[in-house]
Each structure stands twice: as structure tokens, then as C-alpha cells.
Amino acid sequence: MAITSFTDAIAAYANAAKSVTGESKPAEGGDTAIGTDFASLLKDGAKAAIDAGKKSEELSAQALTGKADISEVVAAVNNADLTLQTVVAVRDKVIAAYNQIIQMPI
């Protein structure tokens, strides 16, 4: 999955957060949906990434004891990997944008 622009990264991040949390309740103190402002998008995305990693670890441990299907483990690990790739891509884009803002003349 190649992320070519900042907007693509944000959209991928929002979709990952929505698919994991399945939430669409209003954000704190406003009528906007979860993930519509940048701070809540990052917060929801980080939560989704952590949850995907935990699920992957739990299924991997269950597979070692013979209690989980290997296809479920592979799917969970792949999901965690894709989520991590998205987080890294968004982080890189945010840092690049920050560096561009810092270099702007006053």
C-alpha cells in the first residue's frame, strides 16, 4: 500500500481507526464525528494501532498453545503491520510539514 500524499495518509489512518473502533459518536465538546479534527484523528489512530498490536500479540500467544487458527494469526499480524506502516507514514508527513513550516520566512 503506497501512500502518495498527506491526504491519502490521513484518509488511510481514519479508515484504519474506524475499522478497528467502529465508532462514529461525536467528539468531545462538538458536533463533529470522531477523527474529523487532526488531534482526534491522531488519538484515534494511535489507539487503533495499539489495539491492533495487542490483538496480534494475543493471537500469536494463543497460536503457540494451539488455541488459535494460524490464518487468524496471520491476518492479525498483517493488520498490525499495515497499521504500523500507516502510523509511520503519517508521522513522516507531519514531521515534513512541520519542517516546512519552520523554514518559512516570517
N, C-alpha and C positions, 0 to 999 in steps of 0.2 A: 504494500500500500504506500504509494508515493504521495506525500503532502507537498503541493507546489506553492501554496500561498498561505498567508496568515489566516485568511478567511476559511480556507479549507481545513486548516488545523483546528480552528475554533469550532467549526461545524462537526468535525470528526470527534472532537473532545466532548461536545454537547451530546452527540448521538451515543457515545460510549457511556456517559453519565446517565442518560435517560434509559438506556437498555439495562443497565445494572440496577439503578434505583427504582425505575418505573414510576417516578413521582412527577406530578405536574401541579403541586399546590403552590399558592402564592408565596413569594419570598417575604422575608421579614420586613414589615412596615410598608408594604407597597402592593400594587395590583399586578406586578409583573410576575411571570412564571419563573420557576427555578432555572438558573443558568442564563437569564437574559442580560444581566449586567456582568461585567468582567470578573469582579470579585467572587460572586456566587458561582460563576462558571468554573473558576479555578478551585474553589472549595468543593464543589460537587464532583469535579473531575478527580481531584486528589482522593476524595472518599471512594469513588468508583475504582480507582487504581489500587487502593489499599484493599478494598473488598475482593477484587479480582485476584490479587496476590494471595490473600488469606484462603480463598476458596481453592486455589491451585495447590497451596501447601497442604490443606486438609485432605483433598482428594489424593494427592501423592502419598501422604502418610497412610491413608486407607488402602491404597493400592499395594503398599508394602506388606500390609497384613492380609491381603487377599479379599478385602471387603468392598473394593470399588472396581468398576469396569475400566479397563485400560483406555477405551475410547473416550470415556468421560474425563479421564485424567489428561489425555492429550488435548481435548477441546478446552479444558480449563487452563492448561499451561499456555496454549496458543492464545487464548483470550487475554491472559495476563501479559503475554509478550506484546501483543498488539496494543494493549492499553499503555504499557510502558513506553513503547515506541511513540505513541501519540503524546504522552506527557513530555517526553524528551523533545519532540518536535515543537510543541507549544513553548516549552522553556527556551529553546534556542531562538524562536521567533520573538519572544518577549525580550530576551537579552539583546538581540539585534536591534529591535525597535528602541529600546532604552538607550543603547549606544548611539543610535542616530539622533535621538532627542538631545542627548548630552552634547553632541558635536554641533548642534545648530547654533548659529550666531545669535547673540542677544539683541 
